[in-house]
């Protein structure tokens, strides 16, 4: 698909428009694109000096594309409801620069065993390439129709507003660790892989790990990481807060924070997790965590979160109402009578509510 000479991509703008969740429109193109470096290699100085010799190198995602593999975990098996029709949703249009980056990332995932090419599948769910501010791409799959045909498990994802109260008021030093491509580190059972197939550039691919966009992925990973952390021993007993793949160390002293962060990073590496050095906030008095700015005795919602809420369009479907309420849940501690205000909107998310509404 990708070579040192680049890739040649041809698309047709006459195909019908994609679903509302799809990617950008694209014009007819027949042009050869050069291969570019999407993920510049990090160097040792990108890792804080205190961690260069004290933390095992296996934990670091030095290229921005390395995927871990959680140890000692049984492959996740997904149960399908009886007598269902498997969805075959066509691939969405994708802008040419996004298409190129997605193609390269797919090749890399195949090399690492995250994806594999298959001959065919009764299921097809389209993928999207989300371009981050850094210019890197993230593959997300529209798996809503798959979510509808599986037997759902009880979600155990914690409430972000509640876990913020775990941060001690007297903590003065903090570290924040963001696991790299966390969901892709969890193996998917071979019998369930056909459910998550997608077509890309005339080839069919199947995930070998739980994918981004799957309803159960956050809950599954949250449970796996929580179990991994049960055996962790922090030498200075700092407070450890977990929200899915985002971790916070809160300590009273700089020494405590440094030592316990090192212990946590080594524990993660031994268990097959990867951490991005560029996203690490190491031993600081002020950090950003779950859209909050945290320092001693203070938790404040970041301006970016407030701006994003204010710029949201009024929700018109149940899905959009759920998304809006999810955004607001991060801010609930700063909104008086939040439960009372949210109650009418919660009713609109029920199955008997209208799919379209005027708000």
Secondary structure, 3 states (H helix, E strand, C coil): CCCCCCEEEEECCCCCCCCCCCCCCCCCEEEEECCCCCCCCCCHHHCCHHHHCCCCHHHECCCCCCCCCCCCCCCECCCECCCCCCCECCCCCCCHHHHHHHHHHHHHHHHHCCEEEECCCCCECCEEEEECCCCCEEEEECCHHHHHHECCCCCCCCCHHHHHHHCCCCCCEEEEEEECCCHHHCEECHHHHHHHCEEECCEEEEECECCCCCCCHHHHHHHHHHHHHCCCCCCCCCEEEEECCEEEEEECCHHHHHHHHHHHHHHHHHCCCCECHHHCEEEECCEEECCEEEECCEEEECHHHHHHHHCCCCCCEHHHHHHHHHHHHCCHHHCCCHHHHHHHHHHHCCCCCCCECCC
